[in-house]
Structures are given as structure tokens and as C-alpha cells.
Amino acid sequence: MDSRETLDQELEQILKWEKEQKDLFIWDKIGRLPFAMLDKVMPKAIKQKIGDALNEVGQYVQNGGKFLVQKKKVAKLLQVEAERSGYSMKDHTYRLEEDAEAEGTAQIHSVENLPLEVLDRVADNITESRTKFAAAQGAATGIGGIVTIAADIPMVMGLSLKVLQEMALCYGYDPDDPQERIFIVKCLQFSSADIVGKKAIIDELAEYDNPDKQVQVVSQMQGWREVFNSYSESFGWKKLFQLIPIAGMVFGSVSNKNTISDVAETGKMLYKKRLILQRLK
């Protein structure tokens, strides 16, 4: 296990990262333009696709859905990295439930005996793999402008949810759990929120594992469509640059890569913070 000194140092780095989130990049500044203006210039097809994608996020909050990842794959990555680093996961790898073995479903694995450095390396490897895939996908769907961008929007949203689930699994949290689904959506919201929004979400998640606080967070998520207004603004502007046929390849590749990179980094930092606080207790 990590020493208390190591955990304190890691927590300090995460708190520093949270403060750095106040520095908005040009994409974010553009994305914060008034929604009324965006509504006038954005093609109806894109607005419809963003709306459909957000509806799927709402379905995910309520009952999971098609975005769930295979736990065994992430557990296997952890096992390989642990063994490569000289640690054993002998009794902490995934195991199949006897009554569900035919379907190949797996229980959540434990990372209790693994140091943060192992978990971080697996999270970084997943991030690298997913960002490369997102860049290739964005280039492919940017070729045809508005015709192909319609397929890109739900794909990016789906990949964002999946990479956040993988970050959860890396740090020992079960994305099947309804509470974790809400936390994942909060991470997605955080990755595109403005300064005020980021601070509010950090405050909300500060005591996420406190049973008394969880009820409040669940209640807040009833209006999930409203909290995603900022996400649709930012996401919509990025997609507008992808409407130009052929040239949209470059915009699509960079936009998708940055989106998934930001989402993965958010998931890693916020889940890692929860794990550190639990270990410190």
C-alpha cells in the first residue's frame, strides 16, 4: 500500500489540478457565447443530434444502458500491469459470478492492495488508446461535413461515457452502481463546465461518499438536461468547425482527441481523489 506521505503528495497534485481548471482555453471561451446566438447559427440536424445524445445520457443515469464496458478487460489490464511492476493480484482479479458465467458478466475487482502508480499507468494507457481512436474517428467523420458529422456526435458522447467508466474501474469503482453513474455524468459535466460550474461540481463531489450528501446529488440530477446546457454549447461550437467537407477532417480529429483527453483526465483525477481520501481514512 502507498504510504501516507505518498497519498498526501498525490492529493496535493490533484488539488493543484483542480485550481488549474480555472484557466479556460480558447475553445472554452468560444463555447461560452450566449446560447441564443448558438441557436440561430447551428444547423437543426446538429442540434437534434446533440439533443438525442443528451437523451441517451439521461437514459444512462436512470438504468445504465448500452454504454457499459466489459469489466474483465480493465481487470486484465490491471493484472498485467501489477505483475509487470512486481505486485500480485492473486485474489483481487475479476471473478465470474456462477449464475452469470454463461453471459460472461463479472463482479467488480478490488484494487485494495495495488499502489496508485500501477492504477495511474493503466489509466494513462487507456487514455492514450481512447484518444487515438477518437482522433481517427473525428477525421473519418469530418470528411463529409454535415452528412457524416451526424454520426460523430453520438459516437463521441458514447466514447466519453465509456472512458469514464474505464477510469472508474481503474480505481476500483463499479460503473454499474447507480451512484457511480451519477458521478460519471458529473465528471462529464465538469470537463466542459465554466469556472463557476467547475467550482460548484467540486463542492458537490467533495463529500460524495457521505450517505447524507448522496441524496442531495441524486435530487440535483433530476434536472440533468438543464445542467448540460453548458455542455451542449461547448460541444456544439466544436462541431460547427467540422462542417466544412474535407477540412473537417482536421477539425474533427483535433476536436475529438481533445474532448476525450479532457474527459479521461477529469475521470482519472476525480476518481483518484476519492480513492486517496478513502485510503487516508
Secondary structure as UniProt FT lines:
FT   HELIX           4..20
FT   TURN            21..22
FT   HELIX           26..31
FT   HELIX           35..41
FT   HELIX           44..63
FT   TURN            66..67
FT   HELIX           71..84
FT   TURN            85..86
FT   TURN            90..92
FT   HELIX           98..103
FT   TURN            112..113
FT   HELIX           116..141
FT   TURN            142..145
FT   HELIX           146..170
FT   TURN            171..172
FT   TURN            175..176
FT   HELIX           178..190
FT   TURN            191..192
FT   HELIX           195..205
FT   TURN            206..209
FT   HELIX           211..220
FT   HELIX           221..223
FT   HELIX           224..227
FT   HELIX           229..240
FT   HELIX           241..243
FT   TURN            245..247
FT   HELIX           248..280
//
